[in-house]
Amino acid sequence: MATSGLQHVAAMYAGVVAPPLIVGAAAGLSGTDLTFLTGACLFTAGLATFLQTLGVWKIGARLPFVNGVTFAGVAPMTAIIASAKDKSDALPMIFGAVMVAGLLGFLAAPVFCKAVRFFPPVVTGTVITLIGVSLLPVAFGWAQGPDPAAHDYGSTTNLTLAGITLLIVLLLRRFTRGFVKQIAVLLGLIAGTLIAIPFGATDFSPVASADLIGFPTPFHFGAPQFHVAAILSMCVVMVVSMTESTADMLALGEIVERPSDERTIAAGLRADTLGSALSPFFNGFMCSAFAQNIGLVAMTRIRSRFVVAFGGGFLVLMGLCPAAASLIAVVPRPVLGGAGVVLFGSVAASGIQTLVRAGLDKDNNVLIVAVSLAVGIVPITTPDFYHAFPDTARIVLDSGISTGCVTAVLLNLVFNHLGRGRDAQDVTHPMEAGEELASVQ
């Protein structure tokens, strides 16, 4: 349980620490405060994971979900910092906005969850596939190195380390069994880190400089401030986060063979939103389910929520003990990238499996999948595609998961609910002629 839980932490660690590092740097925090902010986000991620996996009352999906800081909030949070006249007020403004958005999302969860009826396999399969495809560029970025401005970014050394780590994970999955096979990713990360030492890619300085004990003092950066513009911006992020969390719950429900119904989704959304509302008390940001850990569940087939709760315990520990957190930070980014290819690719493969059951012999469903995937892939292949749109709109448009999900839901309504059209026609390609055209020819 401990090693499997640690695998989940290793898989999502980089995603948790990236937002506070980016936002903290934008706010001009000192090195000490930046370390504090990162530890606070790890601590609150652990608390949110407890809420999601163990549950309290009607709060928590009780699925093997890891929760952490959502990356969707990075752009609006940096915009809030840029608009603040006094940089010392920036983080309190963000914390106040997150608290309000979290509370409003908590109240809206019972209504929002009813959207599950609009997520048949043709929609869920498309969204799950997009989740995996959207995450793969993250793994590719990790494989190139931690800093795009560095001279060795994308070097043969970094790419070789990523490839070796990927190869180790594949070999362990292919030629081992039982417990060793289940922790293949963790063993791959350890092996990759050790191999990286002679290349000078492993940095142990975070361990040497980290404090042994540190508690995220409530409101360390000041009491929360409530500004309408900041609140509206974070409410939009909350809607995006709830949409992606709904898709993630549907995806994980398929993987663990416990389909998520309205009740499960409502409980899961309550955990996300309540975790987000409480997070600012301990200097954390908005929390959401982490899609990359779905790939780990799919690959290892370890479906126990208590394993993930154990991982949440590690997150809390790292938040309270910066020295422990620094151990994960030792893993070189290219090594994480090599393991990420397997993890995120497994999510996409799960989506394809769902699409196989979606009835793609119907031309309407093929069109839904084709257009939705195309729309969802736009922000991935062309990140600046929506550069002319307002920043608020780009919060949604720049998320391929959100745009693809909305497109799939709307097209499913148009083609399969609002009219019957050519529903009965069995074709193998959306451009293939149906029976009525074939008879004319």
C-alpha positions as a printed Julia matrix, in Angstrom:
441×3 Matrix{Float64}:
   0.0     0.0     0.0
   2.82    2.4     0.87
   4.75    1.86   -2.36
   1.62    1.99   -4.51
   0.54    5.2    -2.77
   4.0     6.66   -3.33
   3.66    5.86   -7.04
   0.61    8.11   -7.18
   2.51   10.91   -5.47
   5.44   10.52   -7.86
   3.1    10.61  -10.87
   1.4    13.88   -9.86
   4.12   15.68   -7.89
   5.35   17.85  -10.76
   1.78   18.87  -11.59
   1.13   19.94   -7.99
   4.25   22.01   -7.49
   4.26   23.71  -10.91
   1.31   26.11  -10.27
   2.62   27.49   -6.94
   6.09   27.89   -8.42
   4.72   29.85  -11.39
   2.26   31.94   -9.36
   4.75   32.54   -6.55
   7.4    33.72   -8.99
   4.87   36.08  -10.6
   4.05   37.48   -7.16
   7.73   38.12   -6.5
   8.01   35.79   -3.5
  11.35   35.15   -1.87
  12.88   31.69   -1.99
  11.68   30.96    1.54
   8.11   32.05    0.83
   8.12   30.15   -2.46
   9.1    26.96   -0.64
   6.38   27.66    1.93
   3.73   28.14   -0.79
   4.75   24.9    -2.51
   4.57   22.98    0.76
   1.15   24.48    1.5
  -0.17   23.26   -1.86
   1.14   19.75   -1.16
  -0.53   19.81    2.28
  -3.91   20.96    0.93
  -3.69   18.44   -1.93
  -3.4    15.71    0.68
  -6.43   17.0     2.59
  -8.47   17.21   -0.63
  -7.41   13.65   -1.52
  -8.67   12.44    1.87
 -12.02   14.12    1.19
 -12.29   12.51   -2.23
 -11.17    8.97   -1.39
 -12.41    8.41    2.17
 -15.4    10.73    2.09
 -17.44   12.42    4.78
 -21.25   12.25    4.66
 -22.21   13.07    1.03
 -18.79   14.49    0.26
 -16.31   12.44   -1.76
 -16.7    10.12   -4.75
 -14.93    7.37   -2.78
 -12.96    6.49   -5.89
  -9.14    6.18   -6.18
  -8.72    9.87   -7.04
  -5.75   12.07   -6.25
  -6.62   15.75   -5.85
  -4.27   18.67   -6.28
  -3.86   22.21   -7.57
  -5.59   22.63  -10.93
  -3.43   24.09  -13.68
  -6.5    25.8   -15.19
  -6.18   28.53  -12.57
  -2.59   29.52  -13.35
  -3.37   32.01  -16.14
  -6.17   33.88  -14.29
  -4.14   33.92  -11.05
  -1.17   35.5   -12.8
  -3.6    37.99  -14.38
  -4.91   38.87  -10.9
  -1.32   39.41   -9.73
  -0.63   41.67  -12.71
  -3.72   43.77  -11.94
  -2.88   44.21   -8.24
  -1.52   47.66   -7.42
   0.37   46.24   -4.46
   1.96   42.83   -5.02
   1.52   42.01   -1.33
  -2.26   42.05   -1.9
  -2.14   39.68   -4.89
  -2.15   36.35   -3.05
  -4.85   37.46   -0.53
  -7.0    38.49   -3.53
  -6.5    35.06   -5.09
  -7.26   33.26   -1.84
 -10.48   35.24   -1.33
 -11.63   34.55   -4.89
 -10.89   30.82   -4.56
 -12.84   30.61   -1.3
 -15.96   32.2    -2.84
 -15.7    30.14   -6.05
 -15.32   26.96   -3.99
 -18.39   27.68   -1.87
 -20.51   28.53   -4.92
 -19.31   25.35   -6.64
 -20.21   23.32   -3.55
 -23.76   24.66   -3.66
 -24.02   24.02   -7.41
 -22.73   20.41   -7.28
 -26.2    18.75   -6.99
 -27.35   20.58  -10.12
 -24.11   20.23  -12.06
 -24.03   16.45  -11.54
 -27.28   15.99  -13.46
 -25.29   16.56  -16.62
 -24.2    12.91  -16.37
 -27.15   11.88  -18.55
 -25.5    13.8   -21.37
 -22.35   11.66  -21.16
 -23.07    8.39  -23.03
 -20.08    6.25  -24.13
 -19.62    8.25  -27.33
 -19.06   11.36  -25.21
 -17.14    9.81  -22.32
 -14.87    7.86  -24.68
 -14.05   11.03  -26.59
 -13.34   12.98  -23.41
 -11.2    10.22  -21.86
  -9.17   10.01  -25.06
  -8.7    13.79  -25.01
  -7.56   13.67  -21.38
  -4.77   11.29  -22.33
  -3.83   13.16  -25.5
  -3.85   16.5   -23.63
  -1.48   15.15  -21.0
   1.04   13.64  -23.41
   2.61   17.03  -24.32
   3.3    17.48  -20.61
   5.28   14.23  -20.61
   7.11   15.3   -23.77
   8.0    18.61  -22.13
   9.31   16.85  -19.04
  11.39   14.54  -21.24
  13.22   17.54  -22.73
  14.21   18.99  -19.35
  13.03   21.3   -16.57
  13.89   24.64  -18.17
  13.07   25.51  -21.81
  15.65   28.32  -21.64
  18.47   25.99  -20.58
  21.18   25.05  -23.07
  20.55   21.33  -22.56
  16.78   21.51  -23.08
  15.85   18.72  -25.49
  19.43   17.41  -25.49
  20.25   13.84  -26.41
  21.14   13.19  -22.76
  17.71   14.23  -21.5
  15.86   12.35  -24.21
  18.02    9.26  -23.61
  17.21    9.34  -19.88
  13.5     9.57  -20.72
  13.8     6.7   -23.19
  15.7     4.52  -20.69
  13.08    5.13  -18.01
  10.3     4.27  -20.46
  12.15    1.09  -21.48
  12.65    0.04  -17.84
   8.94    0.47  -17.09
   7.97   -1.53  -20.19
  10.42   -4.34  -19.38
   9.19   -4.54  -15.8
   5.59   -4.66  -16.99
   6.41   -7.35  -19.55
   8.74   -9.69  -17.64
   7.69   -9.38  -13.99
   4.54  -10.26  -12.13
   2.71   -9.61   -8.89
   3.91   -6.83   -6.62
   6.94   -5.87   -8.73
   4.74   -5.48  -11.8
   2.33   -3.26   -9.89
   5.02   -0.82   -8.81
   6.8    -0.8   -12.18
   6.45    2.97  -12.55
   7.94    3.67   -9.11
  10.84    1.29   -9.79
  11.34    2.95  -13.17
  11.52    6.38  -11.53
  14.06    5.15   -8.96
  16.19    3.4   -11.59
  16.02    6.39  -13.93
  17.1     8.74  -11.12
  20.09    6.55  -10.26
  21.11    6.26  -13.93
  20.88   10.06  -14.24
  23.5    10.63  -11.49
  26.6    10.05  -13.71
  25.12   12.44  -16.28
  24.83   15.2   -13.68
  21.05   15.38  -14.16
  20.18   14.5   -10.55
  20.28   17.45   -8.15
  20.4    16.59   -4.44
  20.65   20.21   -3.26
  16.89   20.43   -2.46
  17.38   17.73    0.19
  20.39   19.45    1.74
  18.68   22.85    2.0
  15.19   21.68    3.08
  13.92   22.12    6.65
  12.86   19.05    8.57
   9.55   20.44    9.88
   7.31   23.21    8.56
   3.6    23.81    9.07
   1.51   25.89    6.6
   0.46   28.65    9.02
  -3.11   29.79    8.21
  -3.25   33.02    6.21
   0.52   33.29    6.13
   0.35   35.83    3.31
  -2.44   37.9     4.86
  -6.2    37.76    5.35
  -8.22   36.97    2.19
  -9.48   39.92    0.16
 -12.64   39.82   -1.93
 -12.65   41.62   -5.28
 -15.47   41.12   -7.78
 -13.27   40.81  -10.88
 -11.01   38.23   -9.23
 -14.02   36.27   -7.94
 -15.66   36.16  -11.39
 -12.4    34.99  -12.95
 -12.0    32.14  -10.47
 -15.68   31.19  -10.82
 -15.04   30.59  -14.52
 -12.07   28.41  -13.54
 -14.32   26.54  -11.12
 -16.79   25.72  -13.91
 -13.92   24.46  -16.07
 -12.55   22.44  -13.15
 -15.95   20.89  -12.39
 -16.38   19.97  -16.06
 -13.0    18.26  -16.18
 -13.59   16.55  -12.82
 -16.89   15.17  -14.09
 -15.11   13.75  -17.13
 -12.36   12.33  -14.9
 -14.88   10.64  -12.61
 -16.63    9.1   -15.59
 -13.27    7.92  -16.92
 -12.17    6.4   -13.62
 -15.58    4.81  -13.11
 -15.14    2.99  -16.42
 -11.62    1.88  -15.52
 -12.52    0.49  -12.08
 -15.77   -0.96  -13.48
 -17.93    1.1   -11.14
 -19.7     3.55  -13.46
 -20.14    6.99  -11.91
 -23.8     7.94  -11.49
 -25.26   11.33  -10.52
 -24.87   10.59   -6.83
 -21.19    9.7    -7.18
 -20.45   12.73   -9.35
 -22.26   15.08   -6.97
 -20.27   13.71   -4.02
 -17.04   14.0    -5.99
 -17.76   17.58   -7.01
 -18.55   18.46   -3.39
 -15.13   17.12   -2.39
 -13.41   19.14   -5.14
 -15.21   22.37   -4.32
 -15.05   22.04   -0.53
 -11.36   21.22   -0.79
 -10.93   24.35   -2.9
 -12.86   26.49   -0.42
 -10.78   25.25    2.53
  -7.44   25.3     0.72
  -6.84   29.1     1.03
  -6.98   28.83    4.83
  -3.66   26.98    4.57
  -2.36   29.13    1.67
  -3.33   26.68   -1.08
  -5.1    27.14   -4.4
  -8.1    25.59   -6.17
  -8.09   21.78   -6.1
  -9.23   19.33   -8.74
  -8.93   15.63   -9.59
  -5.61   14.76  -11.27
  -6.11   13.03  -14.6
  -2.57   11.64  -14.77
  -3.28    9.31  -11.86
  -6.14    7.75  -13.8
  -3.47    6.33  -16.11
  -1.68    4.8   -13.14
  -4.88    3.08  -12.0
  -5.54    1.85  -15.54
  -2.03    0.46  -15.9
  -1.49   -1.13  -12.49
  -5.13   -2.27  -12.07
  -4.84   -1.38   -8.36
  -8.32    0.01   -7.78
  -8.32    0.48   -4.0
  -9.22    4.0    -2.87
  -7.32    3.34    0.35
  -4.08    3.06   -1.63
  -4.7     6.56   -3.01
  -5.68    7.79    0.47
  -2.27    6.52    1.61
  -0.78    8.67   -1.15
  -2.76   11.6     0.29
  -1.04   10.88    3.59
   2.33   11.21    1.86
   1.23   14.58    0.47
   0.26   15.82    3.93
   3.59   14.56    5.27
   5.51   16.38    2.56
   3.55   19.54    3.32
   4.57   19.25    6.97
   8.12   18.09    6.23
   9.84   20.0     3.41
  12.77   17.58    3.62
  10.46   14.71    2.67
   8.97   16.73   -0.17
  12.43   17.4    -1.53
  13.05   13.64   -2.01
  10.49   13.54   -4.82
  11.97   16.76   -6.2
  15.24   14.88   -6.74
  13.71   12.85   -9.6
  14.97   14.5   -12.83
  12.27   15.89  -15.09
  13.34   13.73  -18.1
  12.87   10.63  -15.93
   9.36   11.81  -15.05
   8.74   12.36  -18.76
   9.65    8.79  -19.64
   7.24    7.4   -17.07
   4.6     9.95  -18.08
   4.42    8.56  -21.61
   3.16    5.25  -20.21
   0.81    6.85  -17.68
  -0.83    9.36  -19.98
  -0.91    7.03  -22.95
  -2.82    4.53  -20.8
  -5.54    7.14  -20.27
  -5.92    7.65  -24.02
  -6.04    3.89  -24.53
  -8.85    3.63  -21.95
 -10.8     6.22  -23.92
 -10.37    4.24  -27.12
 -11.66    1.14  -25.33
 -14.76    3.09  -24.31
 -15.27    4.33  -27.88
 -15.22    0.75  -29.13
 -18.4     0.21  -27.1
 -19.94    3.49  -28.26
 -21.47    2.2   -31.46
 -19.13    3.69  -34.05
 -20.96    1.77  -36.75
 -23.44    4.67  -36.65
 -22.41    7.62  -38.81
 -23.79   10.13  -36.27
 -21.47    8.8   -33.57
 -18.49    8.81  -35.92
 -19.11   12.48  -36.72
 -19.47   13.32  -33.02
 -16.14   11.7   -32.22
 -14.36   13.13  -35.27
 -15.37   16.75  -34.72
 -15.0    16.65  -30.92
 -11.51   15.2   -31.11
 -10.53   17.8   -33.71
 -11.83   20.68  -31.57
 -10.17   19.27  -28.45
  -6.82   18.82  -30.15
  -6.69   22.43  -31.41
  -5.22   23.92  -28.17
  -2.74   21.05  -27.99
  -1.33   21.38  -31.51
  -1.75   25.17  -31.82
  -1.55   26.75  -28.33
  -1.99   30.31  -29.67
  -5.03   29.48  -31.81
  -7.36   31.56  -29.61
  -4.89   34.38  -28.92
  -7.34   37.05  -30.14
 -10.03   36.07  -27.63
 -10.41   37.71  -24.18
  -8.39   36.14  -21.35
 -11.58   35.0   -19.6
 -12.74   33.1   -22.68
  -9.31   31.57  -23.14
  -9.57   29.91  -19.74
 -12.1    27.59  -21.39
 -10.87   27.64  -24.99
  -7.27   26.8   -24.13
  -8.38   23.6   -22.41
  -8.74   20.9   -25.02
 -10.54   18.71  -22.51
 -13.18   21.37  -21.84
 -13.74   22.39  -25.46
 -13.83   18.78  -26.64
 -16.21   17.83  -23.83
 -18.62   20.68  -24.58
 -18.49   19.93  -28.31
 -19.19   16.22  -27.77
 -22.14   16.95  -25.45
 -23.7    19.47  -27.85
 -23.22   17.29  -30.94
 -24.66   14.29  -29.1
 -27.75   16.36  -28.27
 -28.13   17.54  -31.86
 -27.56   14.2   -33.58
 -28.94   11.7   -31.09
 -31.61   13.53  -29.1
 -33.16   16.47  -30.95
 -33.93   14.5   -34.1
 -33.38   11.04  -35.49
 -31.9    11.92  -38.9
 -29.86    8.98  -40.18
 -29.41    7.25  -36.8
 -30.23    3.83  -38.22
 -27.66    3.93  -40.98
 -24.69    1.65  -40.44
 -21.62    3.03  -42.17
 -17.92    2.61  -41.66
 -16.87    6.18  -42.4
 -18.6     9.57  -42.0
 -18.05   10.32  -45.67
 -19.47    6.99  -46.86
 -22.84    7.13  -48.59
 -25.86    5.9   -46.67
 -28.43    3.5   -48.06
 -30.59    6.24  -49.57
 -27.63    7.63  -51.55
 -26.44    4.19  -52.59
 -29.86    3.36  -54.03
 -29.81    6.54  -56.14
 -26.38    5.68  -57.49
